[in-house]
Amino acid sequence: MPDRLNLQKIFSAPDVKHGLSLFNSDEINAIKKLIIEQEGKYFIK
């Protein structure tokens, strides 16, 4: 499962409309459970 650093990479990408700071810790933990990795890239289900 990706750590917070990987979440920051996902949400700091230039094509992402929303930043990680919009979420509280409970929401971040819920997002972590939805993330999958394929070929070195992370996706939210």
N, C-alpha and C positions, 0 to 999 in steps of 0.2 A: 504494500500500500504506500502511495507517495507521502512524503512528509510535507511539512508546511513550506519548505523551500520550493518543492515542486509545484505546490499550489500557487505560490507567489509567481513562479515562472509562467504558469498558465494564465493567471489573471493580469500579468503585466505585459503580455504580448500586445503589440500595437493594434492588432485587429480585434481585441476584446473590448467590449463597450463598458464593462463594469469592473471595478477594482475589488480586491480582496477586503479592503477596509469597509465595504458596505455590509459585511456579514459579521455576526457575533460568533463566539467560540462554539456554541451549540450548532449553529448553521454550518460552520466550517467543518466540524466533525461529521455532520450529515453529508456534506459534499464529498469528503474523503471516501466515504463508503460507496459513492457512485462513480468514482474514477477508475478507469481501466487503462492499462498500458498496452499498446500494440506497436511493435517495431520501433521502440524507443520514443514513441509519442504518446501523450496522455489525452484521454477523452473522457467526458462526463456522459454517462449513460442517459 
